[in-house]
Amino acid sequence: MSAVGVVSSYSYLRSGVWLLKPGRQKMSSFGLHTAARCAAKDYYEVLVLGGGAGGITMSARMKRKVGAGNVAVVEPSKTHYYQPLWTLVGGGAKQLATSARPTGSVIPKGVEWIKSRVIALDPDKNCVWLENDIKISYKYLIIALGISLHYEKIKGLPEGFHHPKIGSNYSVHTVEKTWRALQDFKEGNAIFTFPNTPVKCAGAPQKIMYLSEAYWRKTGKRSKANIMFNTSLGVIFGVKKYADALLQIIGERNIAVNYKRNLIEVRADKQEAVFENLDKPGVTEVHQYEMLHVTPPMGPPDVLINSPVSDEIGWVDVDKETLQHKKYPNIFGIGDCTNLPTSKTAAAVAAQSGVLDKTISLVMKNQLPTEKYDGYTSCPLVTGYNKVILAEFDYDAQPLETFPIDQSKERVTMYHMKADMMPFLYWNALLK
């Protein structure tokens, strides 16, 4: 694989320049953006729903195809976050502020920012409905609405976060509580959870566990910590090559893994976590904790549940190779909100964006899509404050690696890629 500047694949990490693909656009300077409560127009050639990684990336690409004035992004949030950094924020290695930028600064110059929320989709009439009964029509629709967190599906949450000893790296409101709980740890059980739902960045629930273990070793508290990973899954990781490496680390660091355990209740006032044994429905276990890291249940955004564009669960129903909707040829999906059978990561979005760009180009010419997404995704598995296992794989859970080395080994270079290079490239290349 070639070095910087000569990248031929669409993978997220290829030679550390997963964002710099062939025909890559020039860097544009920040400009003024329309930040209206409703749309300046009621029709756009390309309408993008969602201002996360997928939505901003595709709006930049569509701007070059049809012109900035013909593209709009619907996004209610004032702040855009680079969420992969929150693993390191929760571990005390990065500051939360470094993960945030104003939404207006990342929307491509000239593209309309509709600061509103989508409340309904009407694909048969090529329109969507926003808050305040605003209707926006489109020629092409890109759905990039992300994934929703559901702390409320765990009894005792989210109100339990008002208590100490509990945090979650998945929310901007709770990630710094993880670091406080980590620092305040004295003695007892440290429990890390993985829910019985799809999640974004499936490696993150255990990344913070490895960082915690390393921190307690550094501060002399490790012997007082009983570290437990309670996961609803039956395996530690879905790709055997990396699972084997993680299990070796888990054994060496004396971490207990309890499979098929799903967190159903938190009694924060008593510092108790209740888990259901998924192999024995109805059977529960109660564990006292000195620290608890919660990965919440997740699911499709409410607007997509029972929507004409979604499957029976609520994920946008797209072809797994072209990302074109299975029923509506002028609708496309990208990222966490889709039913693509791959891990939901920013790396997957980067790979998908290149394929989707080519798909839409051909559809606009009344041609059939030919580019195929192979399910590429990546998960930099942080195993310490200077160590990362770089997992890269495809739809078939087969390694799809960038570098001519054994990526299942912990490496300092991969940590710096995760902590330093990726955020820089995210802000300065992918989103542009």
Protein Blocks (a to p, Z undefined) as FASTA:
>chain_A
ZZehiafbfcfkgghiamlcghiacddddddddddfbdfbfbdfbdcedjbfklmmmmmm
mmmmnopklgccddfbfbdcdfklmmmmmnopacfklmpccfklmgcghiacdddddfbd
cfknopaddehhiacddfbdcddebjaddfklpghiaklmmpghiacfkbfklmmmmmmm
mmmpmbdcddddddfbdcehjllmmmmmmmmmmmmmmnopmmmpccddddfbfbfbfbfk
lmmmmmmmmmmnopacdehiacfbdcfknopacdddfklghiacddddfbdcdddddddd
fklgopakbcfkopacddfklopafklmmbccehjlbccfcdddfklmmmmmmmmmmmmm
mmmnopacfbdcehiacddddfbfkbccdddddfkopacdfbfcdfkbccfklmmmmmmm
mmmmmmmmmmZZ
